[in-house]
């Protein structure tokens, strides 16, 4: 009887923890930051804060890779793993990122000038680069 009670007790706790995790992950959240990278950069930079455990983040990788191939001579590209690395988690916290993927556009002074959250298409990112005057 004791084993059965322990099974239900711990099984229930695991179920509640899993349910709370699912609810927490699916909550709508915003992506706001302090707008300062904290140092000057060699050139304008696109910072992608995402995770390998996030499907939209994985779908974004080839889009940003294509952008880097096309415009890597004019813009730097940085990726931070927000969920599975301390450095990425620190950057996500520093910029107030609460949803991934979050793509932050930083000027050469390290200041945030634009931010996009969620999965977007190639043209959207290219249009932002044009509107910022980073590409023609």
N, C-alpha and C positions, 0 to 999 in steps of 0.2 A: 504494500500500500504506500509506503514511503517513497519508493522509486516512482510510482505512478504520479504521486503528488508533485514530486520534484520535476518530473518530465513536463507536466502541465504548467507548473510555475515558470520554469525557464523557457519552455516553448512559447508561452504567452508573452513573456518579456521580449523574446527575440521577434515575435510577430509584431508587437507594438513598436519596437525599435525600427523594424523594416518599414512598417506603415508610416511612421513619422518621417523617415528618411525619404520615402517616395513623395509624401506631401510637401516636405521642405524643398526638394529638388524641383518640383513642378510649380512652385509658387511664382507668380510674376514678380520680377525684380527689376530694378533699374541699374544703370551703369553710369556712375558719376565719379569724377576724379578731381584731383587737386590741380591738374593741368601742368605739372612741372616734373620733368624727368629728373631734374636735379643736377644736370651737368650738360655741357654743350656736346653736341654730336658732330661727327665729321660731315654729315649732310642730312637732309630731311629723311625721316625714318617712318616706316610703317611697323608698328608693334602689334603683333597678334598674340593675344592672351587667350589660350584655349586649353584643351585637354585631349589626349588620345582616347579617353573614355567617353567622349562626347561625339555623337554622330555628325551634327552639323560642323563641328570643328574639323573632323576628318574630311568632310566634303569640301571645306574651305581651302584645305592645303593645296590641291592642284590649281585652284584659282589664283592663290597668292604666288604659287611657283611660276605660273605663266606670267603674272604681272612682274615678278622679279626677273624673269628671262627677258621680258620686253623693256623694262625700265630700271633694271638693277644698276645701270651706270649712273642714274640720276637720283635714285632713292635706295636707302638701305632697308633691309627687311630683318626683323627680329621676331623670334617666337619664344614665348614663355609657357611652359607647362604648368598650369594653375593648380591642378589637383595632386600631382604626383611629385612635385619638386619644391623644396623649400624656397629656392630663389624665385620660382614662378609664383608661388603663393605670396611671397613678400611683394612682388611687383603688382600682383592683383590687388593686394591690400593697399599698397601705396597709391594706386590709381582708383581705388574704390570700385573695382570690378566685382560685380555680384552675379553676373550672368556671362556665360561663354557661348559662342565665340564673341570676343570684343576686340575690335581692330581700332587702334589709336594712332592717329597721325600726329607726329611730333616734328616741329621745325628744327632747324640746325641749332637753335638756342635751347632745345630740350623742352620747349613749351608745347602743350597739347593744343592743336588747332582744330581738330575734328575727331569724331568718334562714331563708329558704327557698331551696332550689336546685331547678333544673329547672322544667319547665312545670307549673303548677297551675291549677285552675279558679277562677272568680270567687268562689265560695262559700268556698273555702279561705282566700283573702286576706281576705275579709270576716269570716270567723270569727276570724282572727288579730287584726284590728282590734277586734272585739268583746271578745276575751279580754284585750287590752291596755287596754281601757277607753277607746279613742280614739273609738269610735262606740257608739251604743246599738242 
